[in-house]
Amino acid sequence: MRLERLNYNKIKVFLTSDDLSERGLTKEDLWYNAPKVQQLFQDMMHEASVELGFEVDGKVSVEVFSLQAQGMVVIVTKSDEILEE
């Protein structure tokens, strides 16, 4: 797993096919909200916190792009909106 900070509220995570298979996942699994996928997301956010100081404390949007032979790219963007309920 490789992480890159794009700006103050956005990161890019590159997952290789090996990264996925080590966790017992396939590319297709990422389209479902399975417990293994949730754990992968938690692991990504933990690494982003440690390596990049990227803390998630609210809503995020997640974009997933499949790379044909190389793996996946995941873009995580924190929302700047202040929510009132």
C-alpha positions in Angstrom: 0.0 0.0 0.0 1.4 3.4 -1.0 -0.1 6.7 0.3 0.2 10.2 -1.2 -1.2 13.4 0.1 -2.9 15.4 -2.7 -3.8 18.4 -0.6 -4.9 19.3 2.9 -8.2 17.3 2.7 -7.4 14.6 0.1 -5.2 11.5 -0.1 -4.5 8.9 -2.8 -4.0 5.3 -1.8 -2.5 2.9 -4.3 -3.2 -0.8 -3.6 -1.5 -3.5 -5.6 -3.1 -6.8 -6.5 -0.7 -8.3 -3.9 -1.9 -5.9 -1.2 -5.5 -7.1 -1.9 -4.7 -10.8 -2.0 -2.7 -10.6 1.2 -5.9 -9.5 2.9 -8.0 -12.2 1.2 -9.7 -9.6 -1.2 -10.1 -9.3 -4.9 -10.8 -6.1 -6.9 -14.5 -7.1 -7.1 -14.8 -7.3 -3.3 -14.1 -3.6 -3.0 -17.5 -2.8 -4.5 -19.3 -4.4 -1.5 -19.5 -3.3 2.1 -18.1 -6.6 3.5 -16.3 -6.7 6.8 -12.9 -7.3 5.1 -13.4 -4.2 3.0 -14.3 -2.2 6.1 -11.1 -3.5 7.8 -9.0 -2.5 4.7 -10.5 1.0 4.9 -9.7 1.3 8.6 -6.1 0.1 7.9 -5.8 2.7 5.1 -7.0 5.5 7.4 -4.7 4.3 10.2 -1.7 4.4 7.9 -2.7 7.8 6.5 -2.8 9.1 10.0 0.6 7.7 10.9 2.4 8.5 7.7 0.7 11.7 6.5 -1.1 13.2 9.6 -4.4 12.7 7.7 -7.1 12.5 10.4 -10.6 11.6 9.5 -13.1 13.2 11.9 -16.2 13.6 9.8 -17.7 12.7 6.5 -15.5 11.5 3.6 -16.1 10.7 0.0 -14.3 7.7 -1.4 -13.5 7.2 -5.1 -12.2 3.8 -6.3 -10.5 3.3 -9.6 -9.5 -0.1 -10.9 -6.2 -0.3 -12.8 -6.4 -3.2 -15.2 -3.2 -5.2 -14.2 -1.8 -3.2 -11.4 -4.4 -2.9 -8.6 -6.6 -0.1 -7.4 -6.4 3.7 -6.6 -8.5 5.0 -3.8 -9.1 8.7 -3.4 -10.4 9.8 0.0 -11.6 13.3 0.5 -12.6 14.8 3.8 -15.7 17.1 3.8 -15.1 20.7 4.9 -18.8 21.1 5.6 -19.9 21.8 9.2 -22.9 19.7 9.8 -25.8 21.0 12.0 -28.3 18.5 13.2 
